[in-house]
Amino acid sequence: MTHPAVKHIVIVGGGTAGWMTAAAMAKVLLGDFSIRLIESDDIGTVGVGEATIPQIRQFNQALEIDENDFVRQTQATFKLGIQFVDWGRLGDSYMHGFGILGRDRGLLSFHHYWLKAHLAGKVSAIGPYCLNVAAALHGKFMRPPDLGAESPLSSIAYAYHFDAGLYARYLRRFAEARGVRRTEGKVKETVLRPADGFIEAIVLDGGEKIPGDLFIDCSGFRGLLIEQALHTGYEDWTHWLPCDRALAVPCTSVGPPTPYTRSTAREAGWQWRIPLQHRIGNGYVYSSAHISDDEASARLLANLDGAPLSDPRPLRFVTGRRRKFWNRNCVAIGLAAGFMEPLESTSIHLIQSAVTMLLSFFPDQGFDPVMTDRFNEKSTMEWERIRDFLILHYHATERSDTTFWNDCRTMSVPRRLLDYMDLFRHSGRFYRENEELFTQTSWVQVMLGQRITPRSYHPLVDLLSDADLDAFIANVRHIIERCADTMPPHEKFIARYCAANPPA
Ligand SMILES: Cc1cc2nc3c(=O)[nH]c(=O)nc-3n(C[C@H](O)[C@H](O)[C@H](O)COP(=O)(O)OP(=O)(O)OC[C@H]3O[C@@H](n4cnc5c(N)ncnc54)[C@H](O)[C@@H]3O)c2cc1C
């Protein structure tokens, strides 16, 4: 039996999730559908979410957004990776660089060759063998030139730091220009069909009733449709990721913007530093069971580069996910779908991924469970793998200076993560499963950075003589240093191509 097509799409919420969804749908569905977005200026948006991962470029490219224009309009800077300070031990620092590590050789990944030399005491950290890391630490940036696979410069991978409010505004202009109809108003009621509990309409404060075929819940933490109306349920992950609060505060910049995010482990969580063109975004993500709000605030304010531009803004969350991301004719995207802390800047990516998957699973009005169940399975897999990657940062630590770190170090963690860590500890192996987001390069950098040192390396490395291995490793490092030297300073790159006007 065929079902009528979905024609009327209603998006509740105009934060990053709502406008990313609206923009992508307006672009792909080509005006053949009615798309309405309802948001309430009174309620406002969460207003954070400024660091991204390289996949966002695919999203912007799919929208055919001009990158320089986008960077200017959102006060953005470029991001080559994330620096982790004090995570494995106090005094430690490592970088999770995007892009590739060294140069693979034959069947083997570079890190196995590095590992043999490292275990023999000949070389220290792996960071200098990653162009993204070397460039980031020298404050360099350029887009990858098309020099072919031989040049590491071609492998530069990057993302952005941007002002979340300006990004939503940018996408709003994009979506409205392509027919999305925005309504300012507060949703006060959700009308369900008595027969099957599907959403029939939402009702605004002023009484307007907005019917639809497909409802996208982008209403933020409150999950207005997915939870308050459909009672979907929530899987709580705070026993693995105990941080449940954050304080966010922008401050003035005191130097050129670094082309990387910094995450500094603190006594009961961690502090982010996200440099934009016009300011630096900062925040302390912490566990309220381990530190008071006042102490967290004092700690945050004591660790800013420049003068604070406002009072710290408190945010509360429960790490976890909806039991179903798609329930009946409602799909939750963004914070309405769940939340994982921004340690690896994954939330905006999860929005992008959900929108892309929704377009791929675009339904008819039958909403066959064969489709929605698969959507939910794939989303669950993606969320759980990211969750495990985040847990790795907390669990694989030698820190024992506070109760928080002792609790994290000694907690039990998901079986799959234990298997990943055991395999890596055995001989530096990592095998990416299905389509999980983070690749071997990411896992290897973070596992090493968190002080998981493999006992051995891949046996095929021994096919190379010691002399050839030493020469290979030294050559890779030399080439990477030379490439980083040729790159322009990040601030000069921005000034040349995409400097934003100072904010009004
Ligand atoms: C502390 C913190 C730091 C973060 N940092 C990062 C980061 O660095 N990188 C990253 O990728 N992500 C980060 N995130 C996540 C990121 O902020 C969100 O994924 C992103 O902003 C999307 O939010 P949203 O649109 O789902 O919700 P919101 O921004 O909360 O928007 C909700 C929308 O729903 C509307 N709404 C709600 N109720 C109603 C109603 N009754 N009627 C009408 N409208 C309604 C509101 O008006 C608003 O427009 C962070 C999150 C937190 C909490």
The ligand as an SDF file (V2000), in Angstrom:
LIG
                    3D

 53 58  0  0  0  0  0  0  0  0999 V2000
   27.9370   24.0550   27.6960 C   0  0  0  0  0  0  0  0  0  0  0  0
   27.7410   23.6590   26.2630 C   0  0  0  0  0  0  0  0  0  0  0  0
   28.7760   23.8310   25.3630 C   0  0  0  0  0  0  0  0  0  0  0  0
   28.6200   23.4160   24.0310 C   0  0  0  0  0  0  0  0  0  0  0  0
   29.6630   23.5430   23.1560 N   0  0  0  0  0  0  0  0  0  0  0  0
   29.5590   22.9960   21.9280 C   0  0  0  0  0  0  0  0  0  0  0  0
   30.6380   23.0280   21.0070 C   0  0  0  0  0  0  0  0  0  0  0  0
   31.6860   23.6010   21.2660 O   0  0  0  0  0  0  0  0  0  0  0  0
   30.4750   22.4200   19.8210 N   0  0  0  0  0  0  0  0  0  0  0  0
   29.3190   21.7960   19.4720 C   0  0  0  0  0  0  0  0  0  0  0  0
   29.2470   21.2040   18.3950 O   0  0  0  0  0  0  0  0  0  0  0  0
   28.2610   21.8270   20.3040 N   0  0  0  0  0  0  0  0  0  0  0  0
   28.3510   22.3880   21.5070 C   0  0  0  0  0  0  0  0  0  0  0  0
   27.2750   22.4020   22.3380 N   0  0  0  0  0  0  0  0  0  0  0  0
   25.9950   21.9220   21.8440 C   0  0  0  0  0  0  0  0  0  0  0  0
   25.3380   23.0070   21.0000 C   0  0  0  0  0  0  0  0  0  0  0  0
   25.2130   24.1820   21.7580 O   0  0  0  0  0  0  0  0  0  0  0  0
   23.9670   22.5520   20.5320 C   0  0  0  0  0  0  0  0  0  0  0  0
   24.0730   21.3020   19.9300 O   0  0  0  0  0  0  0  0  0  0  0  0
   23.4050   23.5180   19.5350 C   0  0  0  0  0  0  0  0  0  0  0  0
   23.4580   24.8210   20.0000 O   0  0  0  0  0  0  0  0  0  0  0  0
   21.9970   23.1460   19.1910 C   0  0  0  0  0  0  0  0  0  0  0  0
   21.0950   23.5630   20.1550 O   0  0  0  0  0  0  0  0  0  0  0  0
   19.5690   23.4110   19.8010 P   0  0  0  0  0  0  0  0  0  0  0  0
   19.2620   24.1890   18.5770 O   0  0  0  0  0  0  0  0  0  0  0  0
   19.2290   21.9720   19.8060 O   0  0  0  0  0  0  0  0  0  0  0  0
   18.8320   24.0330   21.0690 O   0  0  0  0  0  0  0  0  0  0  0  0
   18.6320   25.5620   21.5210 P   0  0  0  0  0  0  0  0  0  0  0  0
   19.7510   26.4230   21.1200 O   0  0  0  0  0  0  0  0  0  0  0  0
   18.3020   25.4830   22.9770 O   0  0  0  0  0  0  0  0  0  0  0  0
   17.3650   26.0500   20.7170 O   0  0  0  0  0  0  0  0  0  0  0  0
   16.0680   25.6660   21.1100 C   0  0  0  0  0  0  0  0  0  0  0  0
   15.0700   26.4690   20.3060 C   0  0  0  0  0  0  0  0  0  0  0  0
   13.7760   26.0010   20.6330 O   0  0  0  0  0  0  0  0  0  0  0  0
   12.9350   27.1130   20.8450 C   0  0  0  0  0  0  0  0  0  0  0  0
   11.8430   26.7170   21.7550 N   0  0  0  0  0  0  0  0  0  0  0  0
   11.9400   26.0070   22.8950 C   0  0  0  0  0  0  0  0  0  0  0  0
   10.7180   25.8690   23.4480 N   0  0  0  0  0  0  0  0  0  0  0  0
    9.8500   26.4960   22.6320 C   0  0  0  0  0  0  0  0  0  0  0  0
    8.4510   26.7260   22.6670 C   0  0  0  0  0  0  0  0  0  0  0  0
    7.6800   26.2910   23.6650 N   0  0  0  0  0  0  0  0  0  0  0  0
    7.9080   27.4130   21.6560 N   0  0  0  0  0  0  0  0  0  0  0  0
    8.6610   27.8890   20.6300 C   0  0  0  0  0  0  0  0  0  0  0  0
    9.9810   27.7050   20.5460 N   0  0  0  0  0  0  0  0  0  0  0  0
   10.5720   27.0280   21.5450 C   0  0  0  0  0  0  0  0  0  0  0  0
   13.8480   28.1710   21.4420 C   0  0  0  0  0  0  0  0  0  0  0  0
   13.2900   29.4490   21.2720 O   0  0  0  0  0  0  0  0  0  0  0  0
   15.0790   27.9560   20.5850 C   0  0  0  0  0  0  0  0  0  0  0  0
   14.9300   28.6570   19.3680 O   0  0  0  0  0  0  0  0  0  0  0  0
   27.3930   22.8540   23.6280 C   0  0  0  0  0  0  0  0  0  0  0  0
   26.3510   22.7540   24.5320 C   0  0  0  0  0  0  0  0  0  0  0  0
   26.5050   23.1440   25.8420 C   0  0  0  0  0  0  0  0  0  0  0  0
   25.3630   23.0090   26.7940 C   0  0  0  0  0  0  0  0  0  0  0  0
  1  2  1  0
  2  3  1  0
  2 52  2  0
  3  4  2  0
  4  5  1  0
  4 50  1  0
  5  6  2  0
  6  7  1  0
  6 13  1  0
  7  8  2  0
  7  9  1  0
  9 10  1  0
 10 11  2  0
 10 12  1  0
 12 13  2  0
 13 14  1  0
 14 15  1  0
 14 50  1  0
 15 16  1  0
 16 17  1  0
 16 18  1  0
 18 19  1  0
 18 20  1  0
 20 21  1  0
 20 22  1  0
 22 23  1  0
 23 24  1  0
 24 25  2  0
 24 26  1  0
 24 27  1  0
 27 28  1  0
 28 29  2  0
 28 30  1  0
 28 31  1  0
 31 32  1  0
 32 33  1  0
 33 34  1  0
 33 48  1  0
 34 35  1  0
 35 36  1  0
 35 46  1  0
 36 37  1  0
 36 45  1  0
 37 38  2  0
 38 39  1  0
 39 40  1  0
 39 45  2  0
 40 41  1  0
 40 42  2  0
 42 43  1  0
 43 44  2  0
 44 45  1  0
 46 47  1  0
 46 48  1  0
 48 49  1  0
 50 51  2  0
 51 52  1  0
 52 53  1  0
M  END
$$$$
